[in-house]
């Protein structure tokens, strides 16, 4: 696979720069050690407090807090306190991993493994110039909690959302672990 060497050297550079999501290490290593696949990007899932312009365009988002693990209510409130303008969001983004596949057969097999792991939204993301499968979790949400410097969600509501967000992060981790087992089992058969 022609871009494998380049992708793996970018991965090493990201690791060395501290930009790699270490929770994905075992899964990424398993995929990259298979001869038929390699990863091009990944995220274990994260909890985010952000603000966006009122037109809610993706490019207008500014992160006020970001965590790749469970978060404390206090950390979320510290991020919320940074809110000045636009729409204030509390979000959970599910795990995502992009995998380059040798051919349609290897793409089909990894998709079956993802779906067997309850990663239902996974699919073929790109066909040319490389065949890329996107494996994505379903455990996420976005909730507007304020606007233009005002927080309209009360303390109890934000505490509830943080508990829910932490549960979603744990669900992401469990599904990622199931997918890793599926991948290893089926790669050896």
Secondary structure, 3 states (H helix, E strand, C coil): CCCHHHHHHHHHHHHHCCCCCHHHHHHHHHHHHCCCEEEEEEECCEEEEEEECCCCCHHHCEEEEEECCCCCHHHHHHHHCCCCCCEEEEEEECCEEEEEECCHHHHHHHHHHHHHCCCCCCEEEECCCCEEEEEECCCCEEEEEEECCEECCCHHHHHHHHHHHHHHHHHHHHHHHHHHHHHHHHHCC
